[in-house]
Amino acid sequence: MTELAAPALELPSPGAALQRRFEAIHRGPMAGLPMLNPALQVRALGFQPWDVFWLGVLVTPWFMNLVLMPRLPEQFPPCAERESRHLVFPAGVFEFIGAQDAELGTWLACSLFSPMFEFGDQAAAEATGLAALQGLLEGPPPPATAAPAAQAAPPALSKRNFLFGRGPG
């Protein structure tokens, strides 16, 4: 008689807990610091399953990050605080940094913006974060059709230019 493996335990979406935790940080240790954009609030957006992770965006008045949190904890790759991991998405390879918190546990973050002063309002910050998440999962647009011999290697594309739909440079 063979034993069936137990199904993997899937954690619920961490978006609400992440938002509550960073709202507390905003009201506590970050309160009154000059690096805060007063037009912005803390929001955890777009969390969805991706591989063994929950993937979403965290917008705060001081930074915006792509966030990977455990969905299948026994398969979540170990990562020490400030340790980097390169992960492959449809849009390319992105570097995520390990983060730890006493309440949230371990997760991975990829910085999109810091500080956040270029955003005039919450709607613009949230739209940018969700567009970055969508772009990460869909990848860049296909290159223009050209004769193979005439097509040069594409120049490097910065993360900021990718997020705003601009070309390299």
Rosetta constraint file for C-alpha pairs under 8 A:
AtomPair CA 8 CA 72 HARMONIC 6.57 0.50
AtomPair CA 8 CA 74 HARMONIC 7.75 0.50
AtomPair CA 9 CA 72 HARMONIC 6.01 0.50
AtomPair CA 9 CA 73 HARMONIC 7.33 0.50
AtomPair CA 9 CA 74 HARMONIC 7.95 0.50
AtomPair CA 10 CA 71 HARMONIC 5.38 0.50
AtomPair CA 10 CA 72 HARMONIC 4.93 0.50
AtomPair CA 10 CA 73 HARMONIC 7.34 0.50
AtomPair CA 11 CA 70 HARMONIC 7.17 0.50
AtomPair CA 11 CA 71 HARMONIC 4.97 0.50
AtomPair CA 11 CA 72 HARMONIC 6.39 0.50
AtomPair CA 11 CA 73 HARMONIC 7.40 0.50
AtomPair CA 12 CA 71 HARMONIC 7.09 0.50
AtomPair CA 13 CA 47 HARMONIC 6.66 0.50
AtomPair CA 13 CA 48 HARMONIC 7.34 0.50
AtomPair CA 13 CA 54 HARMONIC 6.53 0.50
AtomPair CA 13 CA 71 HARMONIC 7.49 0.50
AtomPair CA 14 CA 18 HARMONIC 5.98 0.50
AtomPair CA 14 CA 47 HARMONIC 7.63 0.50
AtomPair CA 14 CA 54 HARMONIC 7.33 0.50
AtomPair CA 14 CA 69 HARMONIC 7.21 0.50
AtomPair CA 15 CA 19 HARMONIC 6.11 0.50
AtomPair CA 15 CA 44 HARMONIC 5.28 0.50
AtomPair CA 15 CA 45 HARMONIC 6.89 0.50
AtomPair CA 15 CA 47 HARMONIC 6.16 0.50
AtomPair CA 15 CA 56 HARMONIC 7.68 0.50
AtomPair CA 16 CA 20 HARMONIC 6.18 0.50
AtomPair CA 16 CA 44 HARMONIC 6.94 0.50
AtomPair CA 17 CA 21 HARMONIC 6.12 0.50
AtomPair CA 17 CA 104 HARMONIC 7.58 0.50
AtomPair CA 18 CA 22 HARMONIC 6.23 0.50
AtomPair CA 18 CA 44 HARMONIC 6.65 0.50
AtomPair CA 18 CA 104 HARMONIC 7.13 0.50
AtomPair CA 19 CA 23 HARMONIC 5.99 0.50
AtomPair CA 19 CA 42 HARMONIC 6.32 0.50
AtomPair CA 19 CA 43 HARMONIC 5.68 0.50
AtomPair CA 19 CA 44 HARMONIC 5.28 0.50
AtomPair CA 19 CA 58 HARMONIC 7.65 0.50
AtomPair CA 20 CA 24 HARMONIC 6.30 0.50
AtomPair CA 21 CA 25 HARMONIC 6.40 0.50
AtomPair CA 21 CA 103 HARMONIC 7.73 0.50
AtomPair CA 21 CA 104 HARMONIC 7.84 0.50
AtomPair CA 22 CA 26 HARMONIC 5.98 0.50
AtomPair CA 22 CA 42 HARMONIC 6.58 0.50
AtomPair CA 22 CA 60 HARMONIC 7.63 0.50
AtomPair CA 23 CA 27 HARMONIC 6.22 0.50
AtomPair CA 23 CA 41 HARMONIC 7.98 0.50
AtomPair CA 23 CA 42 HARMONIC 5.80 0.50
AtomPair CA 24 CA 28 HARMONIC 5.87 0.50
AtomPair CA 25 CA 29 HARMONIC 5.59 0.50
AtomPair CA 25 CA 30 HARMONIC 6.03 0.50
AtomPair CA 25 CA 31 HARMONIC 7.93 0.50
AtomPair CA 26 CA 30 HARMONIC 4.89 0.50
AtomPair CA 26 CA 31 HARMONIC 5.67 0.50
AtomPair CA 26 CA 42 HARMONIC 7.73 0.50
AtomPair CA 27 CA 31 HARMONIC 5.15 0.50
AtomPair CA 30 CA 36 HARMONIC 7.94 0.50
AtomPair CA 32 CA 36 HARMONIC 7.56 0.50
AtomPair CA 35 CA 62 HARMONIC 6.08 0.50
AtomPair CA 35 CA 115 HARMONIC 6.51 0.50
AtomPair CA 36 CA 61 HARMONIC 4.97 0.50
AtomPair CA 36 CA 62 HARMONIC 4.97 0.50
AtomPair CA 36 CA 115 HARMONIC 7.53 0.50
AtomPair CA 36 CA 116 HARMONIC 7.35 0.50
AtomPair CA 36 CA 117 HARMONIC 7.86 0.50
AtomPair CA 37 CA 61 HARMONIC 4.88 0.50
AtomPair CA 37 CA 62 HARMONIC 6.49 0.50
AtomPair CA 37 CA 115 HARMONIC 7.98 0.50
AtomPair CA 37 CA 116 HARMONIC 6.04 0.50
AtomPair CA 37 CA 117 HARMONIC 5.60 0.50
AtomPair CA 38 CA 61 HARMONIC 6.76 0.50
AtomPair CA 39 CA 61 HARMONIC 7.56 0.50
AtomPair CA 39 CA 120 HARMONIC 6.61 0.50
AtomPair CA 39 CA 121 HARMONIC 5.34 0.50
AtomPair CA 39 CA 122 HARMONIC 6.52 0.50
AtomPair CA 40 CA 60 HARMONIC 6.71 0.50
AtomPair CA 40 CA 61 HARMONIC 4.93 0.50
AtomPair CA 40 CA 121 HARMONIC 6.20 0.50
AtomPair CA 40 CA 122 HARMONIC 5.11 0.50
AtomPair CA 40 CA 125 HARMONIC 7.86 0.50
AtomPair CA 41 CA 59 HARMONIC 7.41 0.50
AtomPair CA 41 CA 60 HARMONIC 5.75 0.50
AtomPair CA 41 CA 61 HARMONIC 5.75 0.50
AtomPair CA 41 CA 122 HARMONIC 6.82 0.50
AtomPair CA 42 CA 58 HARMONIC 7.36 0.50
AtomPair CA 42 CA 59 HARMONIC 5.50 0.50
AtomPair CA 42 CA 60 HARMONIC 4.29 0.50
AtomPair CA 42 CA 61 HARMONIC 6.61 0.50
AtomPair CA 43 CA 58 HARMONIC 5.90 0.50
AtomPair CA 43 CA 59 HARMONIC 5.14 0.50
AtomPair CA 43 CA 60 HARMONIC 6.54 0.50
AtomPair CA 43 CA 126 HARMONIC 7.94 0.50
AtomPair CA 44 CA 56 HARMONIC 7.05 0.50
AtomPair CA 44 CA 57 HARMONIC 5.75 0.50
AtomPair CA 44 CA 58 HARMONIC 4.55 0.50
AtomPair CA 44 CA 59 HARMONIC 6.33 0.50
AtomPair CA 45 CA 56 HARMONIC 5.74 0.50
AtomPair CA 45 CA 57 HARMONIC 5.12 0.50
AtomPair CA 45 CA 58 HARMONIC 6.34 0.50
AtomPair CA 45 CA 59 HARMONIC 7.79 0.50
AtomPair CA 45 CA 126 HARMONIC 7.66 0.50
AtomPair CA 45 CA 129 HARMONIC 7.84 0.50
AtomPair CA 45 CA 130 HARMONIC 7.16 0.50
AtomPair CA 46 CA 55 HARMONIC 7.61 0.50
AtomPair CA 46 CA 56 HARMONIC 5.00 0.50
AtomPair CA 46 CA 57 HARMONIC 6.46 0.50
AtomPair CA 46 CA 130 HARMONIC 6.75 0.50
AtomPair CA 46 CA 133 HARMONIC 7.77 0.50
AtomPair CA 47 CA 54 HARMONIC 6.04 0.50
AtomPair CA 47 CA 55 HARMONIC 5.18 0.50
AtomPair CA 47 CA 56 HARMONIC 4.06 0.50
AtomPair CA 47 CA 57 HARMONIC 7.13 0.50
AtomPair CA 48 CA 54 HARMONIC 5.41 0.50
AtomPair CA 48 CA 55 HARMONIC 5.40 0.50
AtomPair CA 48 CA 56 HARMONIC 6.50 0.50
AtomPair CA 49 CA 53 HARMONIC 5.95 0.50
AtomPair CA 49 CA 54 HARMONIC 4.70 0.50
AtomPair CA 49 CA 55 HARMONIC 6.19 0.50
AtomPair CA 49 CA 71 HARMONIC 7.17 0.50
AtomPair CA 50 CA 54 HARMONIC 5.87 0.50
AtomPair CA 50 CA 55 HARMONIC 6.03 0.50
AtomPair CA 52 CA 70 HARMONIC 6.63 0.50
AtomPair CA 52 CA 71 HARMONIC 5.44 0.50
AtomPair CA 52 CA 72 HARMONIC 5.18 0.50
AtomPair CA 52 CA 73 HARMONIC 7.73 0.50
AtomPair CA 52 CA 75 HARMONIC 6.37 0.50
AtomPair CA 52 CA 76 HARMONIC 6.20 0.50
AtomPair CA 53 CA 68 HARMONIC 5.69 0.50
AtomPair CA 53 CA 69 HARMONIC 5.39 0.50
AtomPair CA 53 CA 70 HARMONIC 4.83 0.50
AtomPair CA 53 CA 71 HARMONIC 4.59 0.50
AtomPair CA 53 CA 72 HARMONIC 6.71 0.50
AtomPair CA 53 CA 76 HARMONIC 7.12 0.50
AtomPair CA 54 CA 67 HARMONIC 7.85 0.50
AtomPair CA 54 CA 68 HARMONIC 5.50 0.50
AtomPair CA 54 CA 69 HARMONIC 5.07 0.50
AtomPair CA 54 CA 70 HARMONIC 6.05 0.50
AtomPair CA 54 CA 71 HARMONIC 5.36 0.50
AtomPair CA 55 CA 66 HARMONIC 7.25 0.50
AtomPair CA 55 CA 67 HARMONIC 5.67 0.50
AtomPair CA 55 CA 68 HARMONIC 4.70 0.50
AtomPair CA 55 CA 69 HARMONIC 6.67 0.50
AtomPair CA 56 CA 66 HARMONIC 5.85 0.50
AtomPair CA 56 CA 67 HARMONIC 5.35 0.50
AtomPair CA 56 CA 68 HARMONIC 6.79 0.50
AtomPair CA 56 CA 133 HARMONIC 6.93 0.50
AtomPair CA 57 CA 64 HARMONIC 7.09 0.50
AtomPair CA 57 CA 65 HARMONIC 5.71 0.50
AtomPair CA 57 CA 66 HARMONIC 4.54 0.50
AtomPair CA 57 CA 67 HARMONIC 5.66 0.50
AtomPair CA 57 CA 129 HARMONIC 6.08 0.50
AtomPair CA 57 CA 130 HARMONIC 7.12 0.50
AtomPair CA 57 CA 133 HARMONIC 7.01 0.50
AtomPair CA 58 CA 64 HARMONIC 5.59 0.50
AtomPair CA 58 CA 65 HARMONIC 5.32 0.50
AtomPair CA 58 CA 66 HARMONIC 6.40 0.50
AtomPair CA 58 CA 67 HARMONIC 6.70 0.50
AtomPair CA 58 CA 129 HARMONIC 7.89 0.50
AtomPair CA 59 CA 63 HARMONIC 6.30 0.50
AtomPair CA 59 CA 64 HARMONIC 4.51 0.50
AtomPair CA 59 CA 65 HARMONIC 6.75 0.50
AtomPair CA 59 CA 125 HARMONIC 7.18 0.50
AtomPair CA 59 CA 126 HARMONIC 7.02 0.50
AtomPair CA 59 CA 129 HARMONIC 7.31 0.50
AtomPair CA 60 CA 64 HARMONIC 6.08 0.50
AtomPair CA 61 CA 115 HARMONIC 7.86 0.50
AtomPair CA 61 CA 116 HARMONIC 6.20 0.50
AtomPair CA 62 CA 114 HARMONIC 6.09 0.50
AtomPair CA 62 CA 115 HARMONIC 5.11 0.50
AtomPair CA 62 CA 116 HARMONIC 5.46 0.50
AtomPair CA 63 CA 111 HARMONIC 7.57 0.50
AtomPair CA 63 CA 112 HARMONIC 7.60 0.50
AtomPair CA 63 CA 113 HARMONIC 5.47 0.50
AtomPair CA 63 CA 114 HARMONIC 4.45 0.50
AtomPair CA 63 CA 115 HARMONIC 5.47 0.50
AtomPair CA 63 CA 116 HARMONIC 5.76 0.50
AtomPair CA 64 CA 111 HARMONIC 6.30 0.50
AtomPair CA 64 CA 112 HARMONIC 5.44 0.50
AtomPair CA 64 CA 113 HARMONIC 5.08 0.50
AtomPair CA 64 CA 114 HARMONIC 6.62 0.50
AtomPair CA 64 CA 116 HARMONIC 7.50 0.50
AtomPair CA 64 CA 129 HARMONIC 7.30 0.50
AtomPair CA 65 CA 109 HARMONIC 5.96 0.50
AtomPair CA 65 CA 110 HARMONIC 5.30 0.50
AtomPair CA 65 CA 111 HARMONIC 4.47 0.50
AtomPair CA 65 CA 112 HARMONIC 5.20 0.50
AtomPair CA 65 CA 113 HARMONIC 7.03 0.50
AtomPair CA 66 CA 109 HARMONIC 5.61 0.50
AtomPair CA 66 CA 110 HARMONIC 5.00 0.50
AtomPair CA 66 CA 111 HARMONIC 6.49 0.50
AtomPair CA 66 CA 112 HARMONIC 6.97 0.50
AtomPair CA 66 CA 133 HARMONIC 7.30 0.50
AtomPair CA 67 CA 107 HARMONIC 7.18 0.50
AtomPair CA 67 CA 108 HARMONIC 5.79 0.50
AtomPair CA 67 CA 109 HARMONIC 4.61 0.50
AtomPair CA 67 CA 110 HARMONIC 6.52 0.50
AtomPair CA 68 CA 107 HARMONIC 5.79 0.50
AtomPair CA 68 CA 108 HARMONIC 4.99 0.50
AtomPair CA 68 CA 109 HARMONIC 6.33 0.50
AtomPair CA 69 CA 106 HARMONIC 7.22 0.50
AtomPair CA 69 CA 107 HARMONIC 4.69 0.50
AtomPair CA 69 CA 108 HARMONIC 6.48 0.50
AtomPair CA 70 CA 76 HARMONIC 5.70 0.50
AtomPair CA 70 CA 106 HARMONIC 7.87 0.50
AtomPair CA 70 CA 107 HARMONIC 6.84 0.50
AtomPair CA 71 CA 76 HARMONIC 7.55 0.50
AtomPair CA 72 CA 76 HARMONIC 6.21 0.50
AtomPair CA 79 CA 83 HARMONIC 6.16 0.50
AtomPair CA 79 CA 84 HARMONIC 7.72 0.50
AtomPair CA 79 CA 85 HARMONIC 7.89 0.50
AtomPair CA 79 CA 98 HARMONIC 5.51 0.50
AtomPair CA 79 CA 106 HARMONIC 7.67 0.50
AtomPair CA 79 CA 108 HARMONIC 7.95 0.50
AtomPair CA 80 CA 98 HARMONIC 5.60 0.50
AtomPair CA 80 CA 99 HARMONIC 7.21 0.50
AtomPair CA 80 CA 100 HARMONIC 7.88 0.50
AtomPair CA 81 CA 97 HARMONIC 7.30 0.50
AtomPair CA 81 CA 98 HARMONIC 4.51 0.50
AtomPair CA 81 CA 99 HARMONIC 4.69 0.50
AtomPair CA 81 CA 100 HARMONIC 5.91 0.50
AtomPair CA 81 CA 106 HARMONIC 7.99 0.50
AtomPair CA 82 CA 97 HARMONIC 5.35 0.50
AtomPair CA 82 CA 98 HARMONIC 4.88 0.50
AtomPair CA 82 CA 99 HARMONIC 6.27 0.50
AtomPair CA 83 CA 97 HARMONIC 5.52 0.50
AtomPair CA 83 CA 98 HARMONIC 5.17 0.50
AtomPair CA 84 CA 95 HARMONIC 6.43 0.50
AtomPair CA 84 CA 96 HARMONIC 5.57 0.50
AtomPair CA 84 CA 97 HARMONIC 4.41 0.50
AtomPair CA 84 CA 98 HARMONIC 6.21 0.50
AtomPair CA 85 CA 95 HARMONIC 5.65 0.50
AtomPair CA 85 CA 96 HARMONIC 5.21 0.50
AtomPair CA 85 CA 97 HARMONIC 6.29 0.50
AtomPair CA 85 CA 98 HARMONIC 7.74 0.50
AtomPair CA 86 CA 93 HARMONIC 6.20 0.50
AtomPair CA 86 CA 94 HARMONIC 5.48 0.50
AtomPair CA 86 CA 95 HARMONIC 4.48 0.50
AtomPair CA 86 CA 96 HARMONIC 6.22 0.50
AtomPair CA 87 CA 93 HARMONIC 5.46 0.50
AtomPair CA 87 CA 94 HARMONIC 5.48 0.50
AtomPair CA 87 CA 95 HARMONIC 6.45 0.50
AtomPair CA 87 CA 96 HARMONIC 7.34 0.50
AtomPair CA 88 CA 92 HARMONIC 5.68 0.50
AtomPair CA 88 CA 93 HARMONIC 4.41 0.50
AtomPair CA 88 CA 94 HARMONIC 6.52 0.50
AtomPair CA 89 CA 93 HARMONIC 6.06 0.50
AtomPair CA 89 CA 94 HARMONIC 7.44 0.50
AtomPair CA 89 CA 136 HARMONIC 6.31 0.50
AtomPair CA 89 CA 137 HARMONIC 6.23 0.50
AtomPair CA 89 CA 139 HARMONIC 7.53 0.50
AtomPair CA 90 CA 136 HARMONIC 6.36 0.50
AtomPair CA 90 CA 137 HARMONIC 5.43 0.50
AtomPair CA 90 CA 138 HARMONIC 5.71 0.50
AtomPair CA 90 CA 139 HARMONIC 4.61 0.50
AtomPair CA 90 CA 140 HARMONIC 7.96 0.50
AtomPair CA 91 CA 135 HARMONIC 6.64 0.50
AtomPair CA 91 CA 136 HARMONIC 4.96 0.50
AtomPair CA 91 CA 137 HARMONIC 6.38 0.50
AtomPair CA 91 CA 138 HARMONIC 6.35 0.50
AtomPair CA 91 CA 139 HARMONIC 3.44 0.50
AtomPair CA 91 CA 140 HARMONIC 5.61 0.50
AtomPair CA 92 CA 136 HARMONIC 7.70 0.50
AtomPair CA 92 CA 139 HARMONIC 7.07 0.50
AtomPair CA 94 CA 110 HARMONIC 7.46 0.50
AtomPair CA 95 CA 110 HARMONIC 6.23 0.50
AtomPair CA 96 CA 108 HARMONIC 5.57 0.50
AtomPair CA 96 CA 109 HARMONIC 4.99 0.50
AtomPair CA 96 CA 110 HARMONIC 4.53 0.50
AtomPair CA 96 CA 111 HARMONIC 7.85 0.50
AtomPair CA 97 CA 108 HARMONIC 5.30 0.50
AtomPair CA 97 CA 109 HARMONIC 5.22 0.50
AtomPair CA 97 CA 110 HARMONIC 6.35 0.50
AtomPair CA 98 CA 106 HARMONIC 7.12 0.50
AtomPair CA 98 CA 107 HARMONIC 5.97 0.50
AtomPair CA 98 CA 108 HARMONIC 4.60 0.50
AtomPair CA 98 CA 109 HARMONIC 6.54 0.50
AtomPair CA 99 CA 106 HARMONIC 5.70 0.50
AtomPair CA 99 CA 107 HARMONIC 5.34 0.50
AtomPair CA 99 CA 108 HARMONIC 5.77 0.50
AtomPair CA 99 CA 109 HARMONIC 6.96 0.50
AtomPair CA 100 CA 104 HARMONIC 7.23 0.50
AtomPair CA 100 CA 105 HARMONIC 5.43 0.50
AtomPair CA 100 CA 106 HARMONIC 4.44 0.50
AtomPair CA 100 CA 107 HARMONIC 6.41 0.50
AtomPair CA 101 CA 105 HARMONIC 5.07 0.50
AtomPair CA 101 CA 106 HARMONIC 6.57 0.50
AtomPair CA 112 CA 159 HARMONIC 7.65 0.50
AtomPair CA 112 CA 160 HARMONIC 7.36 0.50
AtomPair CA 119 CA 124 HARMONIC 6.25 0.50
AtomPair CA 119 CA 125 HARMONIC 5.84 0.50
AtomPair CA 120 CA 124 HARMONIC 6.92 0.50
AtomPair CA 120 CA 125 HARMONIC 7.99 0.50
AtomPair CA 121 CA 125 HARMONIC 6.59 0.50
AtomPair CA 122 CA 126 HARMONIC 6.08 0.50
AtomPair CA 123 CA 127 HARMONIC 5.99 0.50
AtomPair CA 124 CA 128 HARMONIC 6.11 0.50
AtomPair CA 125 CA 129 HARMONIC 6.21 0.50
AtomPair CA 126 CA 130 HARMONIC 6.15 0.50
AtomPair CA 127 CA 131 HARMONIC 6.03 0.50
AtomPair CA 128 CA 132 HARMONIC 6.11 0.50
AtomPair CA 128 CA 163 HARMONIC 7.74 0.50
AtomPair CA 129 CA 133 HARMONIC 6.28 0.50
AtomPair CA 130 CA 134 HARMONIC 6.14 0.50
AtomPair CA 131 CA 135 HARMONIC 5.98 0.50
AtomPair CA 131 CA 163 HARMONIC 7.37 0.50
AtomPair CA 132 CA 136 HARMONIC 6.02 0.50
AtomPair CA 132 CA 163 HARMONIC 5.47 0.50
AtomPair CA 133 CA 137 HARMONIC 6.45 0.50
AtomPair CA 134 CA 138 HARMONIC 6.03 0.50
AtomPair CA 135 CA 139 HARMONIC 5.42 0.50
AtomPair CA 135 CA 140 HARMONIC 6.81 0.50
AtomPair CA 135 CA 163 HARMONIC 7.31 0.50
AtomPair CA 140 CA 162 HARMONIC 7.82 0.50
AtomPair CA 146 CA 150 HARMONIC 6.63 0.50
AtomPair CA 146 CA 151 HARMONIC 6.03 0.50
AtomPair CA 147 CA 151 HARMONIC 6.29 0.50
AtomPair CA 155 CA 168 HARMONIC 6.29 0.50
AtomPair CA 156 CA 168 HARMONIC 6.04 0.50
AtomPair CA 156 CA 169 HARMONIC 7.90 0.50
AtomPair CA 157 CA 161 HARMONIC 6.59 0.50
AtomPair CA 157 CA 162 HARMONIC 6.42 0.50
AtomPair CA 157 CA 167 HARMONIC 6.72 0.50
AtomPair CA 157 CA 168 HARMONIC 4.52 0.50
AtomPair CA 157 CA 169 HARMONIC 7.07 0.50
AtomPair CA 158 CA 162 HARMONIC 6.16 0.50
AtomPair CA 158 CA 168 HARMONIC 6.43 0.50
AtomPair CA 158 CA 169 HARMONIC 7.37 0.50
AtomPair CA 159 CA 163 HARMONIC 6.21 0.50
AtomPair CA 160 CA 164 HARMONIC 6.38 0.50
AtomPair CA 161 CA 165 HARMONIC 5.97 0.50
AtomPair CA 161 CA 166 HARMONIC 4.78 0.50
AtomPair CA 161 CA 167 HARMONIC 6.18 0.50
AtomPair CA 161 CA 168 HARMONIC 6.60 0.50
AtomPair CA 161 CA 169 HARMONIC 7.78 0.50
AtomPair CA 162 CA 166 HARMONIC 6.04 0.50
AtomPair CA 162 CA 167 HARMONIC 7.16 0.50
